[in-house]
Amino acid sequence: MNLGSILEQTISQAFGVNAMVFAMAVIGLNVHFGYTGLLNFGQIGFVAMGGYGLGMSITIFGWNPWLGILVGLVYALIFALLLGVPTLRLRGDYLAIVTIAASEVLRILVRSTTIAEWTGGNTGITNFAGAFYQFNPFTERVYDFGPFFYTGPNLFILSIGWPLVLLVTFLIWQLMRSPWGRVVKAIREDEDAARALGKNAYWYKMQSLMLGGVIGGLAGILLAIGNSTVQPDYFVPVQTFFMWTALILGGVGRVWSPIVGSMLFWGLLTATDGVLRGFEAEGWIPRWLMNASQVGQIRFMLVGLGLALLMIYRPQGLFGSREEMMLDAR
Amino acid sequence: MAQEGEQGVRARVLADDPATDEREPVEGVAVRFFDQSGAELGSEVTNAEGIAEIPLAAPGIYQVEIDATTIPEGMSLPNAEEIRREANVQAGRFATVIFQLVVGEGGGGARGTDITLRRVLQLSVDGIKLGLFLAMAAIGLSLIFGTTGLVNFAHAELVTWGMLVAYFFNVLGVSSLFGFTAGWPWILNGPVDLISAALMAVILGGLLGWAADAAVFARLRRRGTGLIAQMVITIGLSILIRYIYLYLFGGTGRFFRSYAGQQAIAIGPIAVTYKDIIAMTVALVALIGVGLTLQLTRAGRAMRAVSDDRDLAESSGIDVQRVIRWVWVAGAALAALGGVLLGQSDVIRWDVGSQILLLLFAGVILGGLGTAYGALVGGILVGLGIQLSTLFLASELRSIGALLLMIVILLIRPQGLMGRKERVG
């Protein structure tokens, strides 16, 4: 077992494309749940909308790629409106069920043969990212510096994605210190009290859903360009659950939690993977207990267990404060 | 995640059966791999997971071609000309190309354009069958919500549990795990008949429900953990349990012994198999039993009382925690039985939970979250809706109807069809 190589992979993944996309999507989730208290379990639907908006407008409609980015964001906005109008008046647990159902409806729809001429059916959309990669200055095949190991295209999307994540984090931080931010936090704490003060809670929640949704759409655009493809089977509900794990890991309702949580999530995932594979290769784990193809399964078990244990013993995450975030129904 | 420096092309050959909407891997299909210049790099035959792959020295664009002559009889590629696909291989990654076969001759998803009385009747019977099974599984979900306020995202895992336990006793048998019990009586010996296996599934299902409440949820209630936090905990548990199933059971779909593929008998214009009639009778008897228990017995009345108004029930001398424990046991046992029935009518898989969880939610919300009878009505409506929607929609879209119906019901009658009016927003 090569501990050095595991460490390198862990660090590379903690700053890698997955972590970057997650960080962006989790910022949106943090706006929804962390600041406004909306139980959105369909964040992956917004990510899908962003990716499909970009892919469809370039390959199907033949539009300008930069316009495609805008279309992706508009798709996410429309999804937020469609989702918000019927559901934002509902109690939290109902909202959770409806958002997860809506994201599944979306996934089943885009992977169906019925509308495959627009969405590519179960193979998704490819061949649209070239327009962006022509600006890629990282022309070498791989870049290996310090503990980091990335391909040229990956480094390109990372060099755009992470600064964007920081920019959005900064904007959200400022926004949440503004009067608007104080109102949504008041709605999170006590919706009736906010209403009694004359605030239109429904409209504020809708704005929050749209804002976080568009940020999710941006994550989808980064994902689509980074992978050069949009695959319907990526957008399963379990991805939303992973985003929740990352959010809770970082600490719900904190400025840095989406970034810290996503990096921790992907770093830990990669480290467990490397260590388990290393143990397996060394023969330290008996073959009847685990073979190489079961490493992935055990990793998922640990994610599930980790999410449950975090919620039981440290719901405020690693950096949150217990006073600010007592999760409860509203 | 592939290791660094290890890249390649992977072809997955799957069959989408329009009748069941299951994706099954197809074994024994030859797949050829080419580089961009068209030179053949090698040929592989798909394994039991439907996967054929080759490692590659360098990333780039590669071609994958499926050998149409090796596709099993009765299946075909939807678009016959698309035997060759492109794969964009990135460094350190396996690029996956999926070949989706359809059962029967090529063409998109099976769409019913002809609405005949015979089809409507047949789909109604299929819908009621599915609905009965869903209703059984959903009652526990609804009652647990009614008595504790918890939305249990891991409930569908209890359904899968019943399915897998019954498979274990029906196909593998106890002696496959503990060799020394061979020759001992009944279930301790080898594989048993499905009825005994179903009985074991119900018993072990109830046991799991008891354990879940005793080990986790009763403690959380005592600690005063919030309901939303508990809900997120059930999500974590459902991921954990689902992958334990995959670890123990493997990824392939399986069937109960001697129950796969039975001859259908015709009743008027509709065709049903013998096992369907038995399964529907079992479900009906169980559901009537639940109804009578809730209506007539002390325990049932206590459950309804706690579900109606927990504080009032507690102050009138009902041991609420004990009632909740029994709701967990009964709900989990019913879910397990529902799982056995679903398993015999369809395929047994580790991830059935993720496929039916939202249908269960649709059922209980349609009927009214927290009411036992609502779950019954809602489950049957969802089953009917799913099957009848294939009259107008491609079968791959059939669960969408149920989910959209749930959203519409929440809009116009948030308390559900059978629920009492209360504030849910």
Interface residues (C-beta under 8 A of the other chain):
Chain A: S5 Q9 L39 P86 T87 R89 L90 R91 G92 D93 Y94 A96 I97 V98 I100 A101 A102 E104 V105 I108 L109 R111 S112 T113 T114 A116 N122 T123 T126 R141 V142 F149 T151 P153 N154 S228 T229 V236 P237 V238 F241 W244 T245 I248 T270 D273 R277 Q294 Q297 I298 F300 M301 V303 G304 L305 G306 L307 A308 L309 L310 M311 I312 P315 M326 L327 D328 A329
Chain B: M1 Q3 E4 P59 P78 R85 N88 Q90 A91 G92 I98 Q100 G108 G109 G149 V151 L220 T225 G226 L227 I228 A229 Q230 M231 V232 I233 I235 G236 L237 S238 I239 L240 I241 R242 Y243 I244 L246 Y247 S354 L358 F361 A362 I365 L369 L393 A394 E396 L397 S399 I400 L403 L404 M406 I407 L410 L411 P414 R423 V424 G425
